[in-house]
């Protein structure tokens, strides 16, 4: 397993968005915060998509099915994504 290298581009432009896509029956989480990416990676596993500049990861997206109640519960209840 290769070690992931995360890079935070600009502190003032960090963001996390959580979208509920009802038509696709999916919860989509995007973040470019390094600490949160690491935490979600441990909690949910690898992201659906990673945005890279050279070899450094600058953003990640996790897509979770709305039917997967366990993962959604972990994200909302156990993971303090609102504190980052």
C-alpha atoms as a printed R data frame, in Angstrom:
   type eleno elety resid chain resno       x      y      z
1  ATOM     1    CA   UNK     A     1   0.000  0.000  0.000
2  ATOM     2    CA   UNK     A     2   1.485  3.306 -1.046
3  ATOM     3    CA   UNK     A     3   1.631  6.219  1.381
4  ATOM     4    CA   UNK     A     4  -0.738  9.010  0.418
5  ATOM     5    CA   UNK     A     5   0.639 12.532  0.268
6  ATOM     6    CA   UNK     A     6  -1.878 15.269  0.992
7  ATOM     7    CA   UNK     A     7  -1.325 18.925  0.227
8  ATOM     8    CA   UNK     A     8  -3.393 21.856  1.433
9  ATOM     9    CA   UNK     A     9  -3.243 24.528 -1.231
10 ATOM    10    CA   UNK     A    10  -4.512 27.599  0.586
11 ATOM    11    CA   UNK     A    11  -5.891 27.688  4.141
12 ATOM    12    CA   UNK     A    12  -8.403 30.418  3.292
13 ATOM    13    CA   UNK     A    13  -9.882 28.345  0.469
14 ATOM    14    CA   UNK     A    14 -10.488 25.059  2.282
15 ATOM    15    CA   UNK     A    15 -13.996 23.687  1.981
16 ATOM    16    CA   UNK     A    16 -16.184 20.708  2.685
17 ATOM    17    CA   UNK     A    17 -19.472 20.138  0.893
18 ATOM    18    CA   UNK     A    18 -22.048 17.482  1.643
19 ATOM    19    CA   UNK     A    19 -24.689 16.969 -1.033
20 ATOM    20    CA   UNK     A    20 -27.707 14.705 -0.909
21 ATOM    21    CA   UNK     A    21 -28.399 13.570 -4.466
22 ATOM    22    CA   UNK     A    22 -31.902 12.141 -4.267
23 ATOM    23    CA   UNK     A    23 -32.181 11.231 -7.936
24 ATOM    24    CA   UNK     A    24 -28.934  9.217 -7.786
25 ATOM    25    CA   UNK     A    25 -29.809  7.916 -4.273
26 ATOM    26    CA   UNK     A    26 -26.422  9.082 -3.030
27 ATOM    27    CA   UNK     A    27 -24.688 11.179 -0.379
28 ATOM    28    CA   UNK     A    28 -21.655 12.963 -1.809
29 ATOM    29    CA   UNK     A    29 -18.922 14.397  0.433
30 ATOM    30    CA   UNK     A    30 -16.166 16.586 -1.020
31 ATOM    31    CA   UNK     A    31 -13.341 18.071  1.011
32 ATOM    32    CA   UNK     A    32  -9.926 19.553  0.447
33 ATOM    33    CA   UNK     A    33  -9.068 19.686  4.170
34 ATOM    34    CA   UNK     A    34  -6.094 17.431  4.836
35 ATOM    35    CA   UNK     A    35  -7.086 16.295  8.346
36 ATOM    36    CA   UNK     A    36 -10.639 15.521  7.291
37 ATOM    37    CA   UNK     A    37  -9.489 13.591  4.211
38 ATOM    38    CA   UNK     A    38  -7.311 11.379  6.406
39 ATOM    39    CA   UNK     A    39 -10.112 10.860  8.914
40 ATOM    40    CA   UNK     A    40 -12.702  9.984  6.252
41 ATOM    41    CA   UNK     A    41 -10.212  7.685  4.563
42 ATOM    42    CA   UNK     A    42  -9.890  5.690  7.800
43 ATOM    43    CA   UNK     A    43 -13.614  5.798  8.515
44 ATOM    44    CA   UNK     A    44 -15.077  5.072  5.054
45 ATOM    45    CA   UNK     A    45 -12.170  3.625  3.129
46 ATOM    46    CA   UNK     A    46 -10.730  5.030 -0.055
47 ATOM    47    CA   UNK     A    47 -12.514  7.894 -1.781
48 ATOM    48    CA   UNK     A    48 -14.466  7.511 -5.004
49 ATOM    49    CA   UNK     A    49 -12.319 10.172 -6.657
50 ATOM    50    CA   UNK     A    50  -9.117 12.004 -5.743
51 ATOM    51    CA   UNK     A    51  -7.953 15.278 -7.224
52 ATOM    52    CA   UNK     A    52  -4.175 15.441 -7.566
53 ATOM    53    CA   UNK     A    53  -1.499 17.938 -8.460
54 ATOM    54    CA   UNK     A    54   1.542 15.932 -9.442
55 ATOM    55    CA   UNK     A    55   1.698 13.255 -6.710
56 ATOM    56    CA   UNK     A    56  -0.071 15.196 -3.952
57 ATOM    57    CA   UNK     A    57  -3.766 14.787 -3.196
58 ATOM    58    CA   UNK     A    58  -5.512 18.158 -2.971
59 ATOM    59    CA   UNK     A    59  -9.150 17.023 -2.703
60 ATOM    60    CA   UNK     A    60 -11.284 13.901 -2.377
61 ATOM    61    CA   UNK     A    61 -14.880 12.824 -2.988
62 ATOM    62    CA   UNK     A    62 -16.722 10.033 -1.218
63 ATOM    63    CA   UNK     A    63 -20.017  8.828 -2.639
64 ATOM    64    CA   UNK     A    64 -22.194  6.815 -0.268
65 ATOM    65    CA   UNK     A    65 -25.453  5.134 -1.225
66 ATOM    66    CA   UNK     A    66 -28.411  6.397  0.798
67 ATOM    67    CA   UNK     A    67 -29.231  2.722  1.427
68 ATOM    68    CA   UNK     A    68 -25.932  2.297  3.312
69 ATOM    69    CA   UNK     A    69 -27.230  3.501  6.681
70 ATOM    70    CA   UNK     A    70 -24.167  2.249  8.584
71 ATOM    71    CA   UNK     A    71 -21.680  4.452  6.733
72 ATOM    72    CA   UNK     A    72 -23.960  7.477  6.869
73 ATOM    73    CA   UNK     A    73 -24.430  6.993 10.602
74 ATOM    74    CA   UNK     A    74 -20.649  6.753 11.099
75 ATOM    75    CA   UNK     A    75 -20.062  9.957  9.193
76 ATOM    76    CA   UNK     A    76 -22.730 11.984 10.951
77 ATOM    77    CA   UNK     A    77 -22.564 10.638 14.501
78 ATOM    78    CA   UNK     A    78 -19.042  9.373 15.114
79 ATOM    79    CA   UNK     A    79 -17.022 11.637 12.892
80 ATOM    80    CA   UNK     A    80 -16.981 15.286 13.933
81 ATOM    81    CA   UNK     A    81 -16.831 16.742 10.433
82 ATOM    82    CA   UNK     A    82 -18.427 19.932 11.679
83 ATOM    83    CA   UNK     A    83 -15.438 20.772 13.898
84 ATOM    84    CA   UNK     A    84 -12.925 20.996 11.074
